[in-house]
Amino acid sequence: MAKGKKKLEVVQLVCQETGDQNYTLRRKTGGEKLKVKKYSPRLRKHTVHVEKRK
């Protein structure tokens, strides 16, 4: 029997310092919120980005 596919949701990564939504990605539902260091074009340096569900 084939297993059902996992649902993907669209999430946006928001910069904690500026509040800008710089990145969009698709990930499996559930789990903890992402906290990733990504590049912020406005500040021109790497900052912590957190997940915001659409």
N, C-alpha and C positions, 0 to 999 in steps of 0.2 A: 504494500500500500504506500502511496505517496503521502508525505507529510505536507501539511498546509504551509504556505509561505508566511514568513514573518512580516508583519506590517511595518512599513517605514513611515516616519513622520519627518516633516520639514522643521528644522530648528535654526535659529539665528544666533550667532555669537555676538554679544554686545560688550563693548569695551567698558570696564568698570570706571575708568577715569573720565572719559568724555561722554559715555552713553551712546556712542555711535554704533550702528549695526553694520559691521564691516564684513562679516562672512556668513554664508548660508550653507547648510549641509543637511544631508538626509541620514538618519540613524534609526536603529531599531527602537521600538517603543519600550518604555520601562527603564529601570536603572537609575543611577544617580545623575545629577546635573553635571555637565562638563565644566571644567575650569582649565583653560589652556592659555599658554602664553603665545600670542600672535602679534603680528605687526600692525600698529595703528598709524595709518597714513597722516592723520591730522597732527599727531604728536611726533611722528617720525622716529618712533622707537617701539620696542616690544613691550606690551602690557598684558595684564591678565584679562581674558575675555571669558564671560560666563554664558551659559546656554539660556536662551529665552524661547519658549515654544510659541509657534505662530498661531 
